[in-house]
Amino acid sequence: MKTKRIAPVHPGFYLKELLDELGLSQSGLTKAIGVPAMRVNHIVKGKRPVTAETALRLGLFFGQTPQYWLNLQSRYSTDCATDSIGERLRHEIAPLQAA
């Protein structure tokens, strides 16, 4: 029996929640961290990944480590890859056997 997986959650979902919780607009954030407005908008909409540079900026602004944002992005990317090709790869790739 297959377990139903939860759909991957883009870091933009968490960013939008944080902005809403703090009552901060996307425009206000872009000005505060010095990035183009479309970058934040695309992240919030799940159309753009959080890069290392953006993670540094978000981390400094929100008082978090950049790794927090990169971990969210890494998890999202890995979950998407698992959903799209994971099963096929499990059949194509044999695990290395210990000697």
N, C-alpha and C positions, 0 to 999 in steps of 0.2 A: 504494500500500500504506500503510495506516494504522499508525502506531507505537502500541503499547499504552502508555498512560500509567500511571504509578504513582499509586495512590490518594492524595489529599491527606492530609497528616499534620497533625493538630491540635496546637497548642502544648502541650496537656495531655499528650501523649505524651512530649515532651521534659521537661516538668516532673516527670512520674512517674519517668522515668529518672534525673533529677537527685536526686530524693528518695531513690530506692532506692540510688543510688550513695553518697549521703552518710549513709544509714541514718537518715533523718529521716522522721517520720510526717507525714501530712497535718495532723493535729491540732497537732503541734509547729510546723509552718509557719504555720498560721492564727494561733496565739498570737504567734509571732515578728513577723508582719507586720500584725497587727491587723485581720483580716478574718473574716467569719463562716465557719464550717467548711464550709457548703454551697457557698460560692463556690469554694474550692479543689477540693472534691470534684467539682463540676460541670465545672470546667476540666479536671481530670485525666481525667474520663470523656468529654471532648469535647462536652459539652452546653452550654457557655457560652464566649463569646469572652474573650480577655484584653483588658481595657479599658486605657485610658491610666493610670488610677489604679492598677490592679493591676500593670501593667508597672512603674510607679514603685516600688511596694512590693517586687516581686520583684527588680528591678534593684538596689535598695539592699541588700536582704538577701543576695543572692548575689554582690554585687560586680560587677554587670554594668550596662550601660546599659539604660534602659527601652526604647530603640530595638530592642534584641535581641529582646525579647518582642513588641513591636509588629510587627517585621518577620516573625516567625514567624506571627503572626496574619494579617497582610496577605497573606502568601504562601498561607496556608491558604484564606482567603476568596476570593482571586483564582482559585486552582486549582479550588475548588468551583464558582464562577461559570462558569469556562471549561468545566468538565465538563458543567454543566447547560444553559447557553445559548450557549456559545461558537460552536459550529458554525452554529446558526441565525443568530446575529448576523453572522457572516462573510458570509452570503448576503443579509442585510437592509441592511447598512451598507457603503457604498462609501467607501474611503479618500479623503481630500482629495488632490487632484492639485496639485502645485506649479505655480505660474504660470510 
